[in-house]
Amino acid sequence: MPKQYWTLTEVVEYFDVDERFLRDLESEEIVRAEMEADESARTFCMEELEKLRLAKILVEDMEVNLPGVEVILRMRQNMLDMRRQFDAILEDVNRHIRGRFPEDF
């Protein structure tokens, strides 16, 4: 089972980013850490790490600024949500059609 939460140190090392970049992403609310009682115990879940990965690509490779990253990631999330809704609609239609025809058809 993959690791569910990563510490700040692990994130900085694995993604090869500096802590300032991560703090900037947090201040723009692009990435959100889960806070423990003491701030040094901030952890990041896999969903937040995926946002960090995409943000790093957008900033470093495509020279997108942080407000642009936020817009792109929000649009991406909206598209994923719409895809889930569309898949649910298709599943409902599929069930409805199967219910109207005999099993042998």
DOBATOR-205416 format. One record per atom (N, C-alpha, C): atom name; x, y, z. Coordinates in steps of 0.2 Angstrom, whole numbers, plus 2048, in hexadecimal, padded with zeros to 3 digits. Layout:
BEGIN
{"CA"; {X; Y; Z}} ...
This chain:
BEGIN
{"N"; {804; 7FA; 800}} {"CA"; {800; 800; 800}} {"C"; {804; 806; 800}} {"N"; {803; 80B; 7FB}} {"CA"; {807; 811; 7FB}} {"C"; {806; 815; 801}} {"N"; {80B; 819; 803}} {"CA"; {80B; 81D; 809}} {"C"; {806; 823; 808}} {"N"; {802; 824; 80D}} {"CA"; {7FC; 829; 80C}} {"C"; {7FE; 830; 80E}} {"N"; {803; 831; 812}} {"CA"; {804; 838; 814}} {"C"; {80C; 839; 814}} {"N"; {80E; 83E; 812}} {"CA"; {815; 840; 811}} {"C"; {817; 846; 815}} {"N"; {81D; 846; 819}} {"CA"; {81F; 84B; 81D}} {"C"; {821; 851; 818}} {"N"; {822; 857; 81B}} {"CA"; {825; 85C; 817}} {"C"; {82C; 85B; 814}} {"N"; {830; 858; 819}} {"CA"; {837; 856; 817}} {"C"; {837; 851; 811}} {"N"; {832; 84C; 811}} {"CA"; {832; 847; 80C}} {"C"; {830; 84A; 805}} {"N"; {82B; 84E; 806}} {"CA"; {828; 852; 800}} {"C"; {82E; 856; 7FC}} {"N"; {831; 85A; 800}} {"CA"; {837; 85E; 7FE}} {"C"; {83C; 85A; 7FA}} {"N"; {83E; 854; 7FD}} {"CA"; {843; 850; 7FB}} {"C"; {841; 84C; 7F4}} {"N"; {83B; 849; 7F5}} {"CA"; {838; 845; 7EF}} {"C"; {837; 849; 7E9}} {"N"; {834; 84F; 7EA}} {"CA"; {832; 853; 7E4}} {"C"; {837; 858; 7E2}} {"N"; {83D; 858; 7E6}} {"CA"; {842; 85D; 7E4}} {"C"; {840; 864; 7E4}} {"N"; {83C; 866; 7E9}} {"CA"; {83A; 86D; 7E9}} {"C"; {83D; 870; 7F0}} {"N"; {83D; 877; 7F0}} {"CA"; {83F; 87A; 7F6}} {"C"; {839; 87B; 7FA}} {"N"; {83A; 87C; 801}} {"CA"; {835; 87D; 805}} {"C"; {831; 883; 804}} {"N"; {834; 888; 801}} {"CA"; {831; 88F; 7FF}} {"C"; {82C; 88D; 7FA}} {"N"; {82D; 889; 7F5}} {"CA"; {828; 888; 7F0}} {"C"; {822; 885; 7F2}} {"N"; {823; 880; 7F7}} {"CA"; {81E; 87D; 7FA}} {"C"; {819; 881; 7FE}} {"N"; {81D; 886; 802}} {"CA"; {819; 88B; 806}} {"C"; {815; 890; 801}} {"N"; {818; 891; 7FC}} {"CA"; {815; 896; 7F7}} {"C"; {80E; 892; 7F4}} {"N"; {80F; 88C; 7F3}} {"CA"; {809; 888; 7F0}} {"C"; {804; 888; 7F6}} {"N"; {806; 887; 7FC}} {"CA"; {801; 887; 802}} {"C"; {7FE; 88E; 803}} {"N"; {802; 893; 802}} {"CA"; {7FF; 89A; 803}} {"C"; {7FA; 89C; 7FD}} {"N"; {7FB; 899; 7F7}} {"CA"; {7F6; 89A; 7F2}} {"C"; {7F0; 895; 7F2}} {"N"; {7F1; 891; 7F7}} {"CA"; {7EC; 88B; 7F8}} {"C"; {7EB; 886; 7F2}} {"N"; {7F1; 885; 7EF}} {"CA"; {7F1; 880; 7EA}} {"C"; {7F2; 879; 7ED}} {"N"; {7F6; 879; 7F2}} {"CA"; {7F8; 873; 7F6}} {"C"; {7F6; 874; 7FD}} {"N"; {7F3; 870; 800}} {"CA"; {7F1; 870; 808}} {"C"; {7F4; 86B; 80C}} {"N"; {7F8; 86D; 811}} {"CA"; {7FB; 868; 815}} {"C"; {7F6; 866; 81B}} {"N"; {7F7; 861; 81E}} {"CA"; {7F3; 85F; 824}} {"C"; {7F7; 861; 829}} {"N"; {7F5; 865; 82E}} {"CA"; {7F9; 867; 833}} {"C"; {7F8; 863; 83A}} {"N"; {7FE; 862; 83D}} {"CA"; {7FE; 85F; 843}} {"C"; {7FE; 864; 848}} {"N"; {7FF; 863; 84E}} {"CA"; {800; 868; 854}} {"C"; {805; 86C; 853}} {"N"; {80B; 86A; 850}} {"CA"; {810; 86E; 84F}} {"C"; {812; 86F; 847}} {"N"; {813; 874; 845}} {"CA"; {813; 876; 83E}} {"C"; {818; 871; 83A}} {"N"; {81E; 86F; 83D}} {"CA"; {823; 86B; 83A}} {"C"; {820; 864; 838}} {"N"; {81A; 862; 83B}} {"CA"; {817; 85C; 83A}} {"C"; {812; 85C; 834}} {"N"; {813; 861; 830}} {"CA"; {80E; 861; 82A}} {"C"; {80F; 85B; 826}} {"N"; {809; 858; 824}} {"CA"; {809; 853; 81F}} {"C"; {805; 854; 819}} {"N"; {807; 850; 814}} {"CA"; {803; 851; 80D}} {"C"; {800; 84B; 80B}} {"N"; {7FA; 84B; 809}} {"CA"; {7F7; 844; 806}} {"C"; {7F9; 844; 7FF}} {"N"; {7F7; 83E; 7FC}} {"CA"; {7F9; 83D; 7F5}} {"C"; {7F5; 841; 7F0}} {"N"; {7EF; 843; 7F2}} {"CA"; {7EC; 848; 7ED}} {"C"; {7F0; 84F; 7ED}} {"N"; {7F2; 851; 7F3}} {"CA"; {7F6; 857; 7F3}} {"C"; {7FC; 857; 7EF}} {"N"; {7FF; 851; 7F0}} {"CA"; {806; 850; 7EC}} {"C"; {805; 850; 7E5}} {"N"; {7FF; 84D; 7E3}} {"CA"; {7FE; 84D; 7DB}} {"C"; {7FD; 855; 7D9}} {"N"; {7FA; 859; 7DD}} {"CA"; {7FA; 860; 7DB}} {"C"; {801; 863; 7DB}} {"N"; {805; 861; 7E0}} {"CA"; {80C; 864; 7E1}} {"C"; {80F; 862; 7DA}} {"N"; {80F; 85C; 7D8}} {"CA"; {812; 859; 7D2}} {"C"; {810; 85D; 7CC}} {"N"; {80A; 85E; 7CB}} {"CA"; {807; 862; 7C6}} {"C"; {80A; 869; 7C6}} {"N"; {809; 86C; 7CC}} {"CA"; {80B; 873; 7CD}} {"C"; {813; 874; 7CB}} {"N"; {817; 86F; 7CD}} {"CA"; {81E; 870; 7CC}} {"C"; {81F; 86F; 7C4}} {"N"; {81C; 86B; 7C1}} {"CA"; {81C; 86B; 7B9}} {"C"; {81A; 871; 7B6}} {"N"; {814; 874; 7B8}} {"CA"; {812; 87A; 7B5}} {"C"; {816; 880; 7B7}} {"N"; {819; 880; 7BD}} {"CA"; {81E; 886; 7BE}} {"C"; {824; 885; 7BB}} {"N"; {827; 87F; 7BB}} {"CA"; {82E; 87F; 7B9}} {"C"; {82F; 87E; 7B1}} {"N"; {82A; 87A; 7AF}} {"CA"; {82B; 878; 7A8}} {"C"; {827; 87D; 7A3}} {"N"; {821; 87F; 7A6}} {"CA"; {81D; 883; 7A1}} {"C"; {81D; 88B; 7A4}} {"N"; {820; 88C; 7A9}} {"CA"; {821; 893; 7AB}} {"C"; {81A; 896; 7AD}} {"N"; {816; 892; 7B0}} {"CA"; {80F; 895; 7B2}} {"C"; {810; 898; 7B9}} {"N"; {80D; 89E; 7BA}} {"CA"; {80E; 8A1; 7C1}} {"C"; {809; 89D; 7C6}} {"N"; {80A; 89E; 7CC}} {"CA"; {805; 89B; 7D1}} {"C"; {7FE; 89C; 7D0}} {"N"; {7FC; 8A2; 7CF}} {"CA"; {7F5; 8A3; 7CE}} {"C"; {7F2; 89F; 7C8}} {"N"; {7F6; 89F; 7C3}} {"CA"; {7F5; 89A; 7BD}} {"C"; {7F4; 893; 7BE}} {"N"; {7F9; 891; 7C3}} {"CA"; {7F9; 88A; 7C5}} {"C"; {7F2; 888; 7C9}} {"N"; {7F0; 88D; 7CD}} {"CA"; {7EA; 88C; 7D1}} {"C"; {7E4; 88B; 7CC}} {"N"; {7E4; 890; 7C7}} {"CA"; {7DE; 88F; 7C2}} {"C"; {7DF; 889; 7BE}} {"N"; {7E4; 887; 7BC}} {"CA"; {7E5; 881; 7B8}} {"C"; {7E3; 87A; 7BC}} {"N"; {7E5; 87A; 7C2}} {"CA"; {7E4; 875; 7C7}} {"C"; {7DC; 874; 7C8}} {"N"; {7D9; 87A; 7C9}} {"CA"; {7D2; 87B; 7CB}} {"C"; {7CE; 878; 7C5}} {"N"; {7D0; 87A; 7BF}} {"CA"; {7CD; 878; 7B8}} {"C"; {7CE; 871; 7B8}} {"N"; {7D4; 86E; 7B9}} {"CA"; {7D5; 867; 7B9}} {"C"; {7D0; 863; 7BE}} {"N"; {7D0; 866; 7C4}} {"CA"; {7CB; 862; 7C9}} {"C"; {7C4; 863; 7C6}} {"N"; {7C2; 868; 7C3}} {"CA"; {7BB; 869; 7C1}} {"C"; {7BA; 864; 7BB}} {"N"; {7BF; 863; 7B7}} {"CA"; {7BE; 85E; 7B1}} {"C"; {7BE; 857; 7B4}} {"N"; {7C2; 855; 7B9}} {"CA"; {7C1; 84F; 7BC}} {"C"; {7BB; 84D; 7C0}} {"N"; {7B8; 853; 7C3}} {"CA"; {7B1; 852; 7C6}} {"C"; {7AC; 851; 7C1}} {"N"; {7AC; 854; 7BB}} {"CA"; {7A8; 854; 7B6}} {"C"; {7A8; 84D; 7B3}} {"N"; {7AE; 84A; 7B2}} {"CA"; {7AF; 843; 7B0}} {"C"; {7AC; 83E; 7B4}} {"N"; {7AD; 83F; 7BB}} {"CA"; {7AA; 83A; 7C0}} {"C"; {7A2; 83B; 7BF}} {"N"; {79F; 841; 7BE}} {"CA"; {798; 842; 7BE}} {"C"; {796; 83E; 7B7}} {"N"; {799; 83F; 7B2}} {"CA"; {797; 83C; 7AB}} {"C"; {798; 835; 7AC}} {"N"; {79D; 832; 7AF}} {"CA"; {79D; 82B; 7B0}} {"C"; {797; 828; 7B4}} {"N"; {795; 82C; 7B9}} {"CA"; {790; 82A; 7BD}} {"C"; {789; 82A; 7B9}} {"N"; {788; 82F; 7B5}} {"CA"; {783; 82F; 7B0}} {"C"; {783; 829; 7AC}} {"N"; {788; 828; 7A8}} {"CA"; {789; 822; 7A4}} {"C"; {787; 81C; 7A7}} {"N"; {789; 81B; 7AE}} {"CA"; {788; 815; 7B1}} {"C"; {780; 814; 7B3}} {"N"; {77D; 81A; 7B4}} {"CA"; {776; 81A; 7B5}} {"C"; {772; 818; 7AF}} {"N"; {774; 81B; 7A9}} {"CA"; {771; 819; 7A3}} {"C"; {772; 812; 7A1}} {"N"; {778; 80F; 7A2}} {"CA"; {77A; 808; 7A1}} {"C"; {775; 804; 7A5}} {"N"; {774; 805; 7AC}} {"CA"; {770; 801; 7B0}} {"C"; {769; 802; 7AE}} {"N"; {767; 808; 7AC}} {"CA"; {760; 809; 7A9}} {"C"; {75E; 804; 7A3}} {"N"; {763; 805; 79E}} {"CA"; {762; 801; 798}} {"C"; {762; 7F9; 799}} {"N"; {767; 7F7; 79E}} {"CA"; {767; 7F0; 79F}} {"C"; {761; 7EE; 7A3}} {"N"; {75E; 7F2; 7A7}} {"CA"; {758; 7F0; 7AA}} {"C"; {752; 7F0; 7A6}} {"N"; {752; 7F3; 7A0}} {"CA"; {74C; 7F3; 79B}} {"C"; {74D; 7ED; 796}} {"N"; {752; 7E9; 796}} {"CA"; {753; 7E4; 791}} {"C"; {754; 7DD; 795}} {"N"; {751; 7D8; 792}} {"CA"; {753; 7D1; 796}} {"C"; {75A; 7D0; 796}} {"N"; {75C; 7CC; 79A}} {"CA"; {763; 7CA; 79B}} {"C"; {766; 7C6; 795}} {"N"; {762; 7C3; 791}} {"CA"; {764; 7BF; 78B}} {"C"; {765; 7C4; 785}} {"N"; {763; 7CA; 785}} {"CA"; {763; 7CE; 780}} {"C"; {76A; 7D1; 77E}} 
